[in-house]
Amino acid sequence: MSCLIMGIVNVTPDSFSDGGRYLDADAAIAQGLLLLSQGADLLDVGGESTRPGSERVPVEVEQERVLPVIAALAAAGATVSVDTMNAATAGAAVAAGARIVNDVSGGLADPDMLPAVAATDADIALGHWRGHSSDMYARAEYGDVVREVSAELAGRVEAAAAAGIAPSRLILDPGIGFGKRGAQNWEVLRALPQLTGIGSRVLVGASRKRFLGDLLGGDAAVERRDLATAVTSALAAREGAWAVRVHDVVSTRDALLVEAAWRKGHA
């Protein structure tokens, strides 16, 4: 497989899919190790939910949640990403062993984020973002969603360069589900080749999100969205995604194996 799998470890009480399940550090570490054993290439550890309607948590609480988990997983040999919008947490996480900072706000939520990451040797994933989760859909107004998302991501690339972050350290995330309503997410996914053409690695995070639930009938339990997530992951890989961020590693790994065999003509 050429597309990497980023396994999600939510150390939160209120994430939409598995909130509270891994709030205890030992449980979160065990889940990360399980995802690694199932085939995850990277682990994304987050201590603040970004589900629609969620509220911010104090940075001290976020760090208490994620730093022990990051340190333990990095010590176990995992390539760890920290899912944070706080520059202070990003710096502390890198010191604890994280190799990637995954900022869904693209460095917009905290003006110190890009300089803080520039001072490290970590890579950074910059998400397309138009505002915090508490009212993200209020900004889901686009004339041409693909053109605007592409232009706004290109702007974040320029901001990263101005902060001293080399292009080789950048990962772009089109922000599926962030400030985008159902159909807009599908438009962005269909245009992935245009986004990969910007020149940076592209991370796709569609796992179990609402637009997949809507496709399946609205009331579908989040776990029932794993098959749709795996299919979306395989299609994203076909269109050039560098990595996919998922809750269920097993189904996505299977889907990516099929996609890779199909593309190459052999297993």
Disulfide bonds with the S-S distance in Angstrom:
none
